[in-house]
Amino acid sequence: MQTILITGCSSGYGLETARHFLAGGWNVIATMRAPRQDILPPSERLRILPLDVTSEDSIAATIKAAGPIDALVNNAGIGVVGAFEATPIAHIRKVFETNTLGVMAMTQAVIPQMRERRAGVIVNVTSSATLAAMPLAAAYTASKQAIEGFTGSLAHELGYFNVRAKLVEPGYAPTTRFAHNTSVKVEDLIPQAYADFAAPIFASFARPAMTTRESDVAEAVWAAVHDTDCRLRFPAGADAVALANAG
Ligand SMILES: NC(=O)c1ccc[n+]([C@@H]2O[C@H](COP(=O)([O-])OP(=O)(O)OC[C@H]3O[C@@H](n4cnc5c(N)ncnc54)[C@H](OP(=O)(O)O)[C@@H]3O)[C@@H](O)[C@H]2O)c1
């Protein structure tokens, strides 16, 4: 039976992906910063481990406790929306620490065992913001776009060892905790000079023509993990698929 480790399982896409792989018969290691036992169905195949992807010690302890892993899903992430000039550089560092360096550190932590076994897959969850430039998301997009380039290059060198690297690109889900999971409020990142520019953008964010469901992402991660062709990108959700097809 195969084992998958997923980061950021306390809510949203990560939680649903953990549910999906449990239902699909996998051993699931669901990781979260503050572990909760009550949000996933009890199962002998489920382990919940603490993990903060911005902490080297936390990563080392979790990888040691996890044992052999067949699939890693780097899903944990935080957002930031606002005018770039008003976004504190300290917050941008935090976004990159989680969305970019956290993914790289987790990837480095699992490569040796996968390389030695000549098997495994790493799935990095980015965003549909990488498929078409969206306004007021410059720093967030940069953090995810870096992982797009990273994963494309990595897929080549890991492919030499029969280890796969994939991208899942979700669209916008108003139903996850993503919009609230930030220490910086959007209102504080829109200076008066940007107010007229931002107003219609926020109005359209509030009435999206298409959105992504948690299950879309879980299914895309499943497809990416099981894909044995050289397909790199898996857009997830109606909005992301439409953007990918338009590109
Ligand atoms: N929702 C969207 O519209 C959207 C669109 C495109 C892409 N995405 C991407 O999809 C992924 C999942 O987002 P979501 O929508 O499911 O949001 P979410 O409900 O906020 O889930 C994000 C998860 O990441 C975890 N996390 C944050 N910082 C962490 C850290 N330092 N170490 C470990 N875990 C950490 C959170 O855990 P805590 O409970 O500890 O905070 C939470 O479990 C993210 O990478 C996000 O960028 C989301």
The ligand as a Tripos MOL2 file, in Angstrom:
@<TRIPOS>MOLECULE
LIG
   48    52     1     0     0
SMALL
NO_CHARGES

@<TRIPOS>ATOM
      1 N1         -8.2350   29.0960   -2.0870 N.am      1 LIG1
      2 C1         -7.7940   29.6200   -3.2050 C.2       1 LIG1
      3 O1         -8.4930   30.4490   -3.8090 O.2       1 LIG1
      4 C2         -6.4730   29.1850   -3.8090 C.ar      1 LIG1
      5 C3         -6.2780   29.4310   -5.1760 C.ar      1 LIG1
      6 C4         -5.1010   29.0010   -5.7680 C.ar      1 LIG1
      7 C5         -4.1450   28.3280   -5.0100 C.ar      1 LIG1
      8 N2         -4.3500   28.1160   -3.6870 N.ar      1 LIG1
      9 C6         -3.2950   27.4020   -2.9640 C.3       1 LIG1
     10 O2         -3.8060   26.1900   -2.4600 O.3       1 LIG1
     11 C7         -3.1160   25.8180   -1.2760 C.3       1 LIG1
     12 C8         -4.1160   25.5160   -0.1950 C.3       1 LIG1
     13 O3         -4.8780   26.6840    0.0590 O.3       1 LIG1
     14 P1         -6.3830   26.6420    0.6320 P.3       1 LIG1
     15 O4         -7.2170   27.4500   -0.2710 O.co2     1 LIG1
     16 O5         -6.7790   25.2720    0.9570 O.co2     1 LIG1
     17 O6         -6.1860   27.5580    1.9520 O.3       1 LIG1
     18 P2         -6.3340   27.2290    3.5070 P.3       1 LIG1
     19 O7         -7.6860   26.6810    3.7870 O.co2     1 LIG1
     20 O8         -5.9180   28.4820    4.1920 O.co2     1 LIG1
     21 O9         -5.2390   26.0880    3.7340 O.3       1 LIG1
     22 C9         -3.8780   26.3670    3.7250 C.3       1 LIG1
     23 C10        -3.1760   25.4020    4.6260 C.3       1 LIG1
     24 O10        -1.7710   25.7520    4.6800 O.3       1 LIG1
     25 C11        -1.3730   25.6730    6.0230 C.3       1 LIG1
     26 N3         -0.1770   26.4470    6.3140 N.ar      1 LIG1
     27 C12         0.0080   27.7920    6.2160 C.ar      1 LIG1
     28 N4          1.2580   28.1010    6.5970 N.ar      1 LIG1
     29 C13         1.8720   26.9360    6.9290 C.ar      1 LIG1
     30 C14         3.1660   26.5880    7.3840 C.ar      1 LIG1
     31 N5          4.1080   27.5170    7.6240 N.pl3     1 LIG1
     32 N6          3.4470   25.2670    7.6120 N.ar      1 LIG1
     33 C15         2.5170   24.3200    7.4040 C.ar      1 LIG1
     34 N7          1.2680   24.5850    6.9970 N.ar      1 LIG1
     35 C16         0.9550   25.8810    6.7600 C.ar      1 LIG1
     36 C17        -2.5680   26.1230    6.8250 C.3       1 LIG1
     37 O11        -2.4450   25.6390    8.1350 O.3       1 LIG1
     38 P3         -2.7880   26.4430    9.4810 P.3       1 LIG1
     39 O12        -4.1220   25.9250    9.9140 O.co2     1 LIG1
     40 O13        -1.6900   26.0310   10.4110 O.co2     1 LIG1
     41 O14        -2.7710   27.9160    9.1720 O.co2     1 LIG1
     42 C18        -3.6960   25.4410    6.0550 C.3       1 LIG1
     43 O15        -3.8470   24.1000    6.4790 O.3       1 LIG1
     44 C19        -2.1690   26.9930   -0.9410 C.3       1 LIG1
     45 O16        -0.8660   26.6610   -1.3690 O.3       1 LIG1
     46 C20        -2.7340   28.1380   -1.7560 C.3       1 LIG1
     47 O17        -1.7370   29.0620   -2.1160 O.3       1 LIG1
     48 C21        -5.5050   28.5180   -3.0600 C.ar      1 LIG1
@<TRIPOS>BOND
     1     1     2 1
     2     2     3 2
     3     2     4 1
     4     4     5 ar
     5     4    48 ar
     6     5     6 ar
     7     6     7 ar
     8     7     8 ar
     9     8     9 1
    10     8    48 ar
    11     9    10 1
    12     9    46 1
    13    10    11 1
    14    11    12 1
    15    11    44 1
    16    12    13 1
    17    13    14 1
    18    14    15 2
    19    14    16 1
    20    14    17 1
    21    17    18 1
    22    18    19 2
    23    18    20 1
    24    18    21 1
    25    21    22 1
    26    22    23 1
    27    23    24 1
    28    23    42 1
    29    24    25 1
    30    25    26 1
    31    25    36 1
    32    26    27 ar
    33    26    35 ar
    34    27    28 ar
    35    28    29 ar
    36    29    30 ar
    37    29    35 ar
    38    30    31 1
    39    30    32 ar
    40    32    33 ar
    41    33    34 ar
    42    34    35 ar
    43    36    37 1
    44    36    42 1
    45    37    38 1
    46    38    39 2
    47    38    40 1
    48    38    41 1
    49    42    43 1
    50    44    45 1
    51    44    46 1
    52    46    47 1
@<TRIPOS>SUBSTRUCTURE
     1 LIG1         1 GROUP 0 **** ****
